[in-house]
Amino acid sequence: MLISLLLAGGVLHKVQPTTDRKAQKQRAEQLAQADWASAATLKALRDIAGAVSEAVTAVVATGFVG
């Protein structure tokens, strides 16, 4: 689950530095897509990732930094 959150947040490379970020992302996606979590959990993670992405976009678009 942590890998999914780090991948969705685009910060996996900050937690585990690497010289091959493309390979790291591919492996993380493989792990995130594995059957270790229920479909409902995966949907919730994707919903969270979408909400975070929308929030970041809104902050950048408005220039608001609180």
Secondary structure, DSSP 8 states (H G I E B T S, - for coil): -HHHHHHHHT-HHHHS--S-HHHHHHHHHHHHHSTTS-HHHHHHHHHHHHHHHHHHHHHHHHT---
